[in-house]
Amino acid sequence: MRTRWRRLAARTTGSTQRLPLGGRSRRPHIAEQSIREVIELAARIGEAMLALGESADDVTDAIARVCRTFGVESHIDLTFTSILVTHDGTDRLAGVSVLRVVGSPTADYGRLSRVLAIERALSATRIGTSVSDPGIGSEERDEVREVLEATHAQLDEALSAPHRVRRWMVTLLLAVLAGAVAVLLGGGPAIVAIAAATTVLIDSASRILSAWGLPVFFRQAAGAAIATTVAVALSAAIPGLPVEFTTLPPALVVASGVVVLLAGGTVVGAANDAINGYPITASGRILEVLLLTVGIVAGIGGVLDLARRLDITLTLDDIPANPAPLYAQVLAAGIASAAWAAASHAGRLTAVVSALAGAGGLAVFATAVAAGASNPAAAAIAATAVGFAASLVSRRTDIPLVAITVCGIVPLLPGLTIYRGMLAVVTGSSETDGGQLLLQAAMTGLSLAAGVTLGEIIARRIRRPAKRRAPGPDPSAPSESAQRSSTDSDDDAPTESVEMHDAPSAADDTDAAIERRSEASG
């Protein structure tokens, strides 16, 4: 009887709500937590690679390899400033997403090599289970967590390690780069010394402006203005000296400074990303290169216009009458490439290989020009040769490919053409069209970028594919886990104490991606 009255009272007054509003969320499943930790590590590695100058295609492949190592299927959305990695989840597990914001790119090939070595070792580590398996045991979970924490510690150490080269040494190396470019363009000892001293002023001013928080656009403009001011002062002083313009050409001072300011630009990465199907990232890199170049042009143009208003004579045809012989140009090109590699904190082997790439690229450029090719066409041919050789050498020496290609094309940068174009625009010369010279400089830069990318593609196509074990689960493991590895590492990078196994390389992964895209387009 009481039970009936209680039921009647419950129907009349209502019962307790079974789904309370605003209730506390459940603790995530342990598998979801493991998946998030894996994706976080993969995204962090990708963020470091992208910020240190690696191409979007290689970064995407590296993130995918790290995720597959732990049995996590992922989707990767990469732009110039952010990386988004997601896992769709399963019937029993919710999806997981991790977003990383990419910082300003910096040229540090030493740190890039260490990060690539860590990624390579991690991708070759054999994990006996898949973290996306809801039935993962406590021992397997602890093993995965131990590997993840160890990799995070290695990554922290690699990214926080001191630079290979001290700051004053970087300034000295940039001065060597400017002097080598002056020799390459036919300058004598006096011009080499002036160009080197001017570069020291440019780098010192850039450091001060950077400490003030001034954006890189204004630092580029200030550096170009300093180089042009020295050239204008030299132009004003030469009439009172017992020398001619062809003996002490001021244009070479500006050209050397412009090459130093242009070195390490992301134009090669922009072309690589655009060709490999990453238009947003390519657009960001192109805009960055454009802003840096416009800053240089603005600095040159402002000083030249001021000099014209002060009635300072500006001579357009102040090119050396007797350029350096070819062997001296090749030697200077090698020194310039090695100096930039060392200034970018690359290892010794990377600097040597970069020197060979720069010297070889200039030799090919000079041969193409002697055969009647235009400067942009010759630059494209030389850059293709550099990209082709760099791809083969990188595969066999584990030197970052981007380090060889970027350093190898430094002697081919159109610093002198940019200055002559701006001088023609300011002086209103009727003999030489300044716009045409600036267009030629732009075409040369694009030719270098496209040529390097073409050389890399050709090298991937014609080389013999490496023998590899088909990716798949470990026969002794209870769940699926793919083991893959990359081919990038530094010549001085520390080796990791992990178990290594045969695995497909990053280049093979790229080949497979190209074939899939070709089949899809077909």
N, C-alpha and C positions, 0 to 999 in steps of 0.2 A: 504493500500500500504506500509506504514511504517512497519507494522507488518511482512509482507512478506520479506522485506529487512533485518529486524533484524534476522528472522529465517535463511535466506540465509547466513548472516554474521556469525551466530552462528555455522552453519554447516561447514563453510569454516575455521574459526579460532579456533573452538573448544569451549566447554562449561566448566563451573566450575565443578571440580571433586566432586562427591557426597560422596565418601568415602576417606577422606584425609588420607594420610599416616602419621603414628606417632601421631595420635590423642590421646588426653587425655582419659584415661579409665574412664568408668562410675563409679559413686559411687556405692558401693556394696548395694545390697538390704538389707533392715533392717533385714529380716529373716536370711540372710547369716551372718550378723554381730552377731546376737544373737546365732546362731549355733556355730560360732567361739568362742564366750565367754564361752559357755557351755563346748565345747571340751577342751578349754584351762584350765578351772578349773578342769575338770576330769583328764586331763593329769598331772596337777600339783599335785593333790592328789596322783595319782599313782606313780609319781616320788618320792614324800616324803616317801610313804610306801615302795617302793623298796629299797631306800637308807637306810632306817631304819631297813632292814632285813626281810621284809615280802616276802613270796613266790610269784613267778610269777603268779601262778594260782589265788591266792587271790587278787593280784593287778589287774589282768585282769578283774575279776568279779567286783571289786569295781569300776573300770573305766566304765564298761558297765552299772552298776546300776546308777551311777551319770548321764550318758547320757540319759538313759531311763526315769529317773525322769523328765527330761525336754522334753521328746518325741523325742529324737534324736537317730536315729539308727547309730551305729558306727562300724567300723572295727579297731581292735587293733593289732598292731605289737610290741612286747615287746622283748627286748634283755637285756643283763646284763648292758649295758651302755646307753640305749636310749629307749624311748617310742614314738611310732607313732600312733596317733589316727586320723582316717579319717571318713568323712561323704560323701556318694556317691552323695548327692544332688538329685534334682528332675527335672522334665521337665522345671520348671520355675526358679530353683535355681542351682547355680554351686556347685560343690563339695568343701569341706573344709578339710584341713589337718593341724595338729598341731604336732610338734616334740619337745620333751623335752629330754635333756641330763641328765642322772642320775649321781650324784656325787659319791664320794667314800663312800662305806657302813660304817656305824657307829653303834655301839651297844648303843642305847638310847631307852629303852623300855618305858620311861615316855613320850617322844615326840611321839613315835609310837602309844601309847594308846590315846593320845589327837587327833592325826590325824584320827585314826579309829573312835573315838567318833564323830568327825565332819562329817566324811563320812556317818556314820550310821544315824545321825540326818538329814543330807541333803537328803539321799535316802528315808527317811520316810516323807519328806515334800510333801504335796499335791499341785501340780501346776495345775491350772485350764485350762491350754492350752498347746499346743505343739509349741515350738519355730520354728520348721521346717515348720509350716503352713504359707504360704505367706500372708494369710489374717489376721494375728495376729493383734489385736488392740493395741492402744497406752497404755491403762490401763494394759493389760496383759503384754505388753513388759516392762513397768515400774516395774511391780511386779517381773518379772523374773530378771531384772537387779538389783533390790534391794536385792533379795535373793543371787544372784551371788556375789555382792559386800560385803554383810555381811559375806558370807562364805570365801571369800578371806581375809577379815579382821581377821576372826577367825583363819584361817590357818597361817597368818602372826604372830599372837600372839602365836600360839602353837609352831611354829618352831623357834621363836626368844626368847621364854621364857628361863630364866636361868635354868641351870641344877638343878635337885633335890638335888644332893650331891656335895659338894665342892671338888675341885681337891685333896687337902690333905687327905680328907676323902676317896676318891677313892683309893689312895695309901695304906691307912690303911686297907681298906676292902680287897685289893689284898693280903696284908700280912696275914690277917686272912684266906683267901682262901688257901694260901700256907701252913700255919700252920695246917689247917684242913686236907689237902692232906697228909702231913707228918704223922699225927696221923692215917689217914686211911691206910697208908702203913706200920704202925708199929713203927714209930719213937717215941723216948722219948722226954722229955721236952727240952733237949739240941738241938736236931735236929729240933724241932718245932721252937725254937727261932732263930736258924741259918737260917732255910728256910724262916722265916718271914723277917728277916733282909736282906737276899739276894734278896727277892722280892722287898723290898723297893729300893735297889740299881738298880735292873732291871728297875723298873718303872721310877725312876728318870733319869736314862740314856736314856730311851726311850723318855721321854719328851724333854730332851736336844737335842737328835738327830732329833726329829720331828721338833723342832724349827729351826734347821739348814736346814730343807727341805730334810732330808734323807728319801728315800723310806722305806716302811714298811719291805721289805725283809731284808735290812741291820739292821733295828732295831730288828727284830727277831733274826738274827744271833748274834748281840751284846748281847742281853738278854740271849740267850743260852750260849754264851761264858762266861758271868759273872757267871752264875750258875755253869758251869763246872769248872771255875777257883777256885771258893770257894771249890768245892768238891775235886779238885786236891790238893789244899793247905791243906785241912783237911786230905787227904790221906797221905801227906808228914809229917804232924804233929802227927798223931796218934801213930806211932811207939815210939815216945818219951813220950807218955802219958800213964797213968795207965789204959787204956781202950782198948777194942778190936774193930775190924771193925764191928762186929755184934751188938755191943752196941751203936756205934756212926757211922752208915753207911753213907758214903758220897753220895752214889747213891740216897738217898732219897732227898737230897738237890737239885740235878739236876732234879729229877722226879717232885718235887713240882714246881720248876721254869718252867719246860716244860708244865705242866698242866695249869699254869697261862698264858703262852704264847699261848697255844692252845685254851683256853676257849673263847667262843664266835665265833668260826670259822663258816664258811658258809657251812660246809660239810652236815649238815641236810638240808639246803635249796637247795643245789645242788642235793641231792638225790630226794627231793620232786619235783623239777623242771623236772628232767630227767624222773621220773616215770609218771608225769602228762602231758608229751608231750611238754616240752619246752627245746629242746636239746641245743639251742644256749645259753640261759641263764644258763643252767646247766653246759655247758662247761666253761663259764666264771667263775662261782663260783668254779668249780673243779680246774681250773688253779690257781685261787687265793689261795685256800687251799693248793695246791701242792707247790706253791712258798713259802708260809709261813712255811710249814713243812720242805721244803728243806733248808730254811734259818736257822731253828732250828738245823737240822742235820749238816749243815755246821759249825755252831758255836760250837757245841759239838765236832765234829770231828777235827776241827782245834786245839782246846785247848788240846784235848787228844793226838793228834799227837805230839804237842810241849812238853807235859809232858813226853811222851815216849822218845823223843830225849834227854830230860834232865835227863833221868834215874830215873824218879819218879815212884815208884811202884804203879801200878794200879790194884786193886783187883776187880775181876768180881763178885764173890759170897759174896757180903757184905750186904746181906739181913738180917733183924733182925731175931734172932733165935726164939723170942717169939712175934709173931704178936699180935696186939690189939684184944681183944675179939670182937665178932660180934656186940654187942650193942654199943661199942665204935666206931666201924667202921660206923655203921648206923648213929650215932649221928654226927660224923665228916663229913659224906657225906651230911647230911642235912645242916650243917653249911657252907660247901663249896658252895653248890648250892645257899643258901640264900646270902652269901657274894658276889657271882658273880652277882646275880640279883640286889642287892643294888648298887654294883659298876657300873652297867649298867643303873642306874637312874630309876629303877623300883619302883613302889609304895609298900606300906607296905604289902598289901594283896598279891601282886604278889610275894614278897620275901617269905612270909610264905608258899604259895602254892608251890613255887619252892623248898623250903626246904623239904616239904613233898614228892615231886616228886623225889628229889635226894636221900633221905633216903629210900623211897620205892624201887627205882630202884636198889640201892646197895643191899638191902635185897633180891630182886629177883635174882640178879647176884650171890650172895653168895650161895643161895639155888641151883641154876643151877650148879655152880661149884662143890658143895658138891654132887650133883647127878651124877657127872662124865662128865659134858659138858666141852668142851674146852673154853678158854677165848673168842675167837670170837663168838662162839655159845651162850655162856652165856651172852655176851654183847648184842647180837641180841635179845635174849629173854627179857632181862631187858629193853632195849630200846623200844621194842614193848609194854611192860606194861606201860612204861612212856608215850609213844605216845597215847595209848588208854585212860589212865586216864586223860591226859592233854586235850584231845579233849572233853571229857565229862565235865570236870571242866570249861574249857574255854567257853563252850556253856552256862553254868549256872551262871557264875560269870562275864562274859564279860572281862576276862583277855586275853590279846593277846596270842594266842596259841604258837607262836614262842618263847615267853619269857619263858613259862613253859618247853617246850621241850629242848631248848638250855641249860637252867640252870640245868635241871634235869639230863642231861647226863654228866655234868662236872666231877663228881666223877669217872666216868667210862673211862675217857680219858687215853690212854696208854702212859703216860709220862715215867714211869719206864721202860717199854719195849723198847721204843725208845733209852733211854740212854744205857741200857744193850746191845742192838744191835750194837750201834756205838762203845761201849767199846770193844765188841768182835771183831769187824772189825779192830779196830786200834791195839789191842794187838795180833791179830792173834790166838785167843784161839782155841784149837782143841776140847775142850769139848762142847762148845756151838757155833753153827753156827750163826754169826752175821746177815747174810742175812736172815736167817730163822726168827730171832727175829724181824727184821725190817718188813719182810713180815707179821708176826703176828700182829704187830702194825698197819700196813695198813689195814689188814683184820678186825681188831677190830674197826677202824674208820669207815670203810664201813658198818660193821654190825650195828653200832650205828645209822648211817644215815638211812639205809634201815629199821631197826627195828622201828624207830620213825615214818617213813612214813607209814609202814604197820599198826602200831597201830592206826594211825589217820584214815586210810581207814576202818579198822574193826569197829571203833567206829561210823563212818558215816553210815555204812551198817546195824548195828544191832539196833541202837537207833530208837525209834518211831518217825516218821516224825511229825514235828510240824504242827498244824492246821494253814492254811494260806488262805488269800484271793487270788483268781486267779488274776494274773496281767492283767490289762486292763484299759480302759479309765474310768475316773471319770464320773459316770452317769450324774452329774450336769454340767460337763464341755462341751464346744462346740467342743473340739478336743481331740485326743488320747494322753494319758500320762500314763506311767507305773510307779507304785510306788513299789520300792523294798528297802530292807534294809539289812545291814550286821549284824553280831553278835559280832563283836570285839569292845571292849571298855576298858578303863582303870578303875581300881578300884578307882583311885583318880581323874578321868577325870571330868571336869566341864560339867554340863548338859546344853543343848542348849535350848533357848526359842523358839521352833518351834512346830508346831502342829504335833503330832505323830499319826500314823495310823497303823493298822495291816498290815504286809507285810512279804513276804518270807525272810528267812535268807540267809546269805552267804553259810552256810553249806548245806541248801536245794538246792541252786543254784548249788553247787558242785555236790551233789547227782544227780541232773538232767543231768549235763554235763557228769558224769560217765555213766549213763544209756544210754545217746545218743551215747557215744563212743562205749559202749558194743554192742548196737544194730547195729551200723555201722560196727563194726568188725565182728559181727555175720552174 
